[in-house]
């Protein structure tokens, strides 16, 4: 099984703070690594403004490119610019509807926050009820840390998982949603990775060698990690191998490593 045969996934990160450079998008990096470990192929990461139309367009485009799973982060809070759920609803022609389980979750969380002295009043104000308005047909996902639930929406061959933007909340909700992710991804794909020193300082010298190794070992992907031009530089090469089980992934990694070692030795002798 090659990486190209894995289920196609896209990530949509929402937030003007990401576009202005005030916040580094660590969420997408963590999600990409987690999704690859689960056997998907992350084809694209898109960052959009806190704008309903921009969010809807990003989701429509991702599904149009064949993404079976789209994961969004950010925009689930109580303020007017938190409009990710409205964007999801717009993308799939759904109404926003107050979901009883989501409303019960928000009520419980604000009751807990009030009891802890974190908020003055647990009342379900309109801005708090807003976090329980989900696209029709969606279901809430537990958020063990924050006040807004995550959201799962299945539409035909597409699944959208909507996560909070606060990193610790995002990770917790994603972990809670892992069973839904696996259901969309299908059979698990296993991954083995290793980085080695190439003994070379010029990335262009090893380009053809990496291509030959990848062609010789289907299911293996090789990436040189460029740093700077210097005769004394020892560039790293990352090998990523996939398989239907861990033994197959490990075996492909071992074969790729063997071929790569031979190729690099030939280059070093020149």
C-alpha positions in Angstrom: 0.0 0.0 0.0 1.5 3.3 -1.1 0.9 6.7 0.6 -1.2 7.7 -2.5 -3.6 4.9 -1.8 -4.4 6.2 1.7 -7.7 8.0 2.4 -7.5 11.7 1.3 -7.8 14.2 4.2 -7.7 18.0 4.3 -7.3 20.3 7.2 -9.0 23.8 7.4 -7.6 26.1 10.1 -9.9 29.0 10.9 -8.7 32.3 12.4 -7.6 35.8 11.4 -4.8 35.5 14.0 -3.3 32.8 11.9 -3.3 35.0 8.8 -1.8 38.0 10.5 1.1 36.0 12.1 0.0 36.7 15.7 -0.5 33.0 16.2 1.5 30.1 14.8 -0.7 27.3 13.5 0.6 24.4 15.6 -2.8 22.7 15.5 -2.5 21.8 11.8 1.0 20.3 12.3 -0.2 18.2 15.2 -3.3 17.1 13.4 -1.4 16.2 10.2 1.0 14.0 12.2 -1.9 12.3 14.0 -3.9 11.7 10.8 -0.9 10.2 9.0 -0.3 7.9 11.9 -3.9 6.7 11.5 -3.3 5.9 7.9 -4.6 8.9 6.0 -2.9 11.1 3.4 -3.1 14.8 4.3 -3.4 16.4 0.9 -3.8 20.0 1.8 -3.8 22.4 4.8 -5.8 25.6 4.2 -5.9 28.7 6.5 -8.9 31.0 6.2 -10.3 34.1 7.9 -13.1 34.2 10.5 -15.5 34.5 7.6 -18.6 32.4 6.9 -18.2 32.4 3.1 -14.4 31.7 3.3 -15.0 28.7 5.5 -17.8 27.4 3.3 -15.7 27.8 0.2 -12.8 25.9 1.8 -15.0 23.0 2.8 -16.7 22.9 -0.6 -13.3 22.9 -2.4 -11.9 20.2 -0.2 -14.8 17.9 -0.9 -14.6 18.7 -4.6 -11.0 17.6 -4.6 -12.1 14.2 -3.2 -11.3 14.6 0.6 -13.2 11.9 2.4 -12.4 13.6 5.7 -12.1 17.3 6.4 -11.0 18.5 9.9 -11.4 22.1 10.9 -9.9 23.9 13.9 -11.1 27.2 15.5 -14.2 29.3 15.4 -16.5 27.4 17.9 -16.7 30.0 20.6 -19.5 32.4 21.7 -18.5 35.5 19.8 -19.8 36.8 16.5 -16.6 36.0 14.7 -16.8 32.4 15.8 -18.6 31.3 12.6 -17.2 27.9 11.7 -20.4 26.0 12.3 -22.3 28.5 10.2 -19.7 28.0 7.4 -20.1 24.2 7.6 -23.9 24.5 7.4 -23.6 26.8 4.4 -21.2 24.4 2.6 -23.6 21.5 2.8 -26.9 23.4 2.6 -27.9 22.7 6.2 -29.8 24.8 8.7 -28.2 25.6 12.1 -30.4 24.0 14.8 -30.1 23.9 18.5 -29.0 20.4 19.4 -30.4 19.1 22.7 -27.3 17.1 23.7 -25.0 20.0 22.7 -27.1 22.4 24.8 -27.0 20.1 27.7 -23.2 19.9 27.4 -22.9 23.8 27.3 -25.2 24.1 30.3 -23.3 21.5 32.3 -19.9 23.1 31.5 -21.0 26.6 32.5 -22.5 25.2 35.7 -19.2 23.6 36.5 -17.3 26.8 35.6 -19.6 28.9 37.9 -19.2 26.4 40.7 -15.4 26.7 40.4 -15.7 30.5 40.3 -14.4 30.8 36.8 -17.6 32.6 35.6 -20.0 34.6 37.7 -23.3 33.2 36.3 -24.1 29.8 34.7 -27.1 31.2 32.8 -27.5 30.1 29.2 -27.2 33.4 27.5 -27.7 33.8 23.7 -24.0 33.8 23.1 -23.6 30.5 25.1 -26.6 28.9 23.4 -24.9 29.8 20.0 -22.3 27.1 20.7 -25.1 24.5 20.8 -26.4 25.4 17.3 -25.2 22.7 15.0 -25.7 22.0 11.3 -28.8 19.8 10.9 -27.8 16.2 11.1 -24.6 16.8 13.0 -23.8 15.5 16.4 -21.7 17.0 19.3 -18.3 15.6 20.3 -17.2 15.7 23.9 -14.9 18.5 25.0 -13.5 17.5 28.4 -11.7 20.8 28.8 -13.6 23.7 27.1 -17.1 25.0 27.0 -17.8 24.4 23.3 -18.4 20.8 22.0 -16.7 19.5 18.9 -18.9 18.5 16.0 -19.2 15.6 13.7 -21.1 15.7 10.4 -21.4 12.9 7.9 -22.6 13.9 4.4 -22.6 11.1 1.8 -19.0 10.1 1.2 -17.6 13.0 3.3 -17.1 13.4 7.0 -16.4 16.8 8.7 -14.9 17.0 12.2 -15.0 20.4 13.7 -12.5 21.0 16.5 -11.9 24.0 18.9 -8.9 26.3 18.2 -7.4 26.2 21.7 -4.6 23.6 21.2 -5.2 21.6 24.4 -9.0 21.4 23.7 -8.4 20.6 20.0 -6.2 17.6 20.9 -8.6 16.3 23.6 -11.6 16.5 21.3 -9.7 14.8 18.4 -8.7 12.0 20.7 -12.3 11.6 21.7 -13.3 11.5 18.0 -10.7 8.9 17.0 -13.3 6.1 16.5 -15.1 8.4 14.0 -11.9 9.2 12.2 -11.0 5.5 11.9 -14.6 4.7 10.6 -14.1 7.1 7.7 -10.5 6.1 7.0 -11.3 2.4 6.8 -8.6 -0.2 7.2 -5.7 1.0 9.3 -2.4 1.8 7.6 0.7 1.4 9.6 3.7 3.8 9.4 7.4 3.4 10.1 9.9 6.3 9.9 13.6 6.9 10.3 16.0 9.8 9.6 19.6 9.1 8.6 22.6 11.3 7.9 23.4 11.3 4.2 27.1 12.2 4.4 26.4 14.8 1.7 26.1 18.6 1.7 24.4 19.1 -1.7 20.8 18.1 -1.9 20.8 18.2 -5.7 23.4 15.4 -5.8 21.1 12.9 -4.0 17.9 13.7 -5.9 18.1 10.9 -8.5 19.2 8.4 -5.8 16.1 9.1 -3.7 13.9 8.6 -6.7 15.6 5.3 -7.5 15.0 4.1 -3.9 11.4 5.1 -3.9 10.8 3.3 -7.2 12.5 0.2 -5.9 10.4 0.1 -2.7 6.7 0.9 -3.3 5.2 2.2 -0.1 8.3 4.1 0.9 8.7 7.9 0.6 12.0 9.7 0.9 12.6 13.3 1.7 15.9 15.2 2.0 15.8 17.8 4.7 17.5 20.9 3.3 19.3 23.3 5.6 22.1 25.3 3.9 24.7 25.1 1.2 28.0 23.9 2.7 30.6 21.3 1.9 30.6 20.3 5.6 26.8 20.1 5.9 25.5 16.6 6.5 21.9 16.6 5.2 19.4 14.3 6.8 17.0 12.1 4.8 13.7 11.0 6.3 12.3 7.7 5.2 8.6 7.0 5.7 7.2 3.6 4.9 3.6 2.4 5.1 2.0 -1.0 5.3 -1.1 -3.0 6.0 0.4 -4.0 9.3 3.4 -2.8 11.3 5.6 -5.7 10.2 5.0 -4.8 6.5 5.8 -1.1 7.2 9.0 -2.0 9.1 10.1 -4.4 6.3 9.6 -1.7 3.7 11.6 0.8 5.8 14.4 -1.7 6.2 14.6 -2.3 2.4 14.5 1.4 1.7 17.2 2.0 4.2 19.4 -0.7 2.7 19.0 0.6 -0.9 19.5 4.2 0.3 22.7 3.3 2.1 24.1 1.7 -1.0 23.1 4.7 -3.2 24.7 7.2 -0.8 27.9 5.2 -0.5 28.2 5.3 -4.3 27.8 9.1 -4.3 30.3 9.5 -1.5 32.9 7.6 -3.5 32.7 10.0 -6.5 
